[in-house]
Amino acid sequence: MWRLLRGTLRALPGLRRRRPPPPQPRPSGSGPASGALPAMERAVVRCVPAEPKLSVSFVLGDGSARHMQRDQAEPLGRALARIANNAGKGHAKAAKKSKKARAEAEAAVPPPPPPAVCLFSQDGEAVAEDVPNAEAWQDGAVLQIGEARYRVERNPPALTELQLPRSLLAGFPVCPKLRAEFGSPRDCLFRWYQEQKAEPAVGTAAAAAAAGEEAPGGWVEAPGGAERVFTPSNAHIGLRLKLVCTPGNGQRRYGLPREVESSGPVEAGPGACTFDARHLYTKKVTGPGLIRTVTYNVLADVYAQTELSRTVLYPYCAPYSLELDYRQNLLKKELAGYSADIICLQEVDKSVFADSLGPALDAFGLEGLFKIKEKQHEGLATFYRRDKFSLLSQHDIALNQALLEDPLHKELRDKLAPYPEVQEKVHQRSSVLQVSVLQSTNDSSRKICVANTHLYWHPKGGNIRLIQAAIALSHIRHVTHDIYPSTPVIFCGDFNSTPSSGAYSFISCGSIAEEHEDWGSNGEEQRCTMSLAHPFRLKSACGEPAYTNYVGGFHGCLDYIFIDANALEVEQVIPLPSHEEVTTHQALPSVSHPSDHIALICDLKWK
């Protein structure tokens, strides 16, 4: 297919791009004159039933583009009259330009009359002028303007957005942000180019510099650059990249190509990263009986880009390595290299999910789901490998809202009633729970409930985290017992709880006593005493590492992958970075690590 479109991709972007049209039957009746039919230009029609207008776009013989919006219910005759009028104006402008080129004494050339315009159906019959536009402009019809003929393409795949990241690093994957209408990014064609800086002739470079122009050069195809994701090498350092993308759909139909150039050149990468050694364990996707699972707090940009972060939380971190584009380069390479089946992320900026992580991981075969926190710009993201799982349903909740409204939590509400201050604090928290039920594509009898959360952060909030965990587990129980009975659970997240905490003990042991010290974590005046229990048998798949969060003033284990011990067991845990790797630049984040947390990774298997 690439060979068929090579000529198209090498053309300049725009409506004048040609592709070899399929053979057309010779029109009959009142259609265009018979004889050899030249290759036709495109007339692109966009017609969406939910919108009142359709658009018609084409290029006249003089090179001028025309784009018209017409009411879908309008009779075709009016649209054709407008096209004739526009085409006539184009000819008149060309005549005026011709006149200016002549001697002033030469008589002015009168503008030619508007050309005849007609629309023919696929069978060559003229479409009646009283037919509504929405019905008249069908795929495969032929628009004739004078002697020029245009093949109508109704709702072909089209790119509505195409961008490259601002920061490009050698050795790190580059994935474009693109949006396609009437098509899918997975069905698009891609061709990457690298800048070619030709050696200028003697004196040419100086002359170009004096004129404020670039020295002579051009673009050449980048080796291996026919995929959606392109990883520049050290040979690309100092060179810009260009991407030509042709939108497509599942029916192998292709629209007009677009191209985009990087705003700057490829730069050198940071050298060794904390995740490089871990990738040695995760080069390949696991087999059908295994589930590689990742949980990772990726440090939201809304928190990294603050004065507090730069001067107090992470003063040891080079300012440029806190920039979003830089960290996203590292993060995309890290996550892609884990070849995971399920990824649960916390502190994901809404824009990062939509514009960066979502498209990048989609290109690596992962489908993404997002749940934003209430009144926040960040939230949770869960990704699953498309060829191993399909999504059955989602059951996301805001923990505070569920406590207030869901009958599931009436017993907990009653227990909290004597403690209004604690109850109010729980209601003020914006924590959410993301719950996705997946089904194995290889064995439909195997389902898995993947839960993802980020509990309250405050060091004195142990009592709040206990209540949040109780709400989460009660909701997960409802999903796995009432909606999908006997479905095993993988519960991931940043629980902001060390192994000695009440929340960790409650989740892993199944109950918490009313005298546990965490009920008084915010002082005796706010102590609440209650016992809690849940029906699951959960264990931490990665054990209790020395730390999963390492910053200048704190290090400890806060993140976990809890698994249903009745149905799942651990095949292997991917080793964490060594202490020397973590502290190479004092603490996290750093130039070689994009977050202040460390990802947990394990391979699980069904019992």
Salt bridges, closest charged atoms under 4 A:
GLU41 OE2 - ARG18 NH2 3.14
GLU51 OE1 - ARG46 NH1 2.69
ASP71 OD1 - LYS53 NZ 2.80
GLU74 OE2 - ARG70 NH2 2.60
GLU106 OE2 - ARG102 NE 2.57
ASP139 OD1 - ARG253 NH2 2.82
GLU153 OE2 - ARG19 NH2 3.63
GLU153 OE2 - ARG42 NE 2.97
GLU161 OE2 - LYS177 NZ 2.81
GLU161 OE1 - ARG179 NE 2.78
GLU181 OE2 - ARG46 NH2 2.64
GLU195 OE2 - ARG240 NE 3.48
GLU221 OE2 - ARG6 NH1 3.33
GLU221 OE2 - ARG10 NH2 3.32
GLU221 OE1 - ARG191 NH1 3.68
GLU259 OE1 - LYS242 NZ 3.96
GLU261 OE1 - ARG240 NH1 3.05
GLU307 OE1 - ARG310 NH2 3.41
ASP325 OD2 - ARG166 NE 2.79
ASP341 OD1 - ARG385 NE 3.64
ASP341 OD2 - LYS388 NZ 3.04
ASP355 OD1 - LYS177 NZ 2.97
ASP355 OD1 - ARG179 NH2 3.35
ASP362 OD1 - ARG186 NH2 2.87
ASP362 OD2 - ARG228 NH1 2.52
ASP362 OD1 - ARG386 NH1 2.86
GLU367 OE1 - ARG186 NH2 2.90
GLU367 OE1 - ARG386 NH1 3.22
GLU378 OE2 - LYS373 NZ 3.02
GLU411 OE2 - LYS415 NZ 3.75
ASP414 OD2 - LYS410 NZ 2.96
ASP443 OD2 - ARG446 NE 3.96
ASP482 OD2 - ARG477 NH2 3.06
ASP482 OD2 - HIS478 ND1 2.85
ASP494 OD2 - HIS454 NE2 3.13
ASP494 OD2 - HIS597 NE2 3.59
GLU524 OE1 - ARG527 NE 2.94
ASP559 OD1 - HIS597 ND1 2.85
GLU569 OE2 - LYS605 NZ 3.96
GLU571 OE1 - LYS605 NZ 3.16
ASP603 OD1 - ARG292 NE 2.72
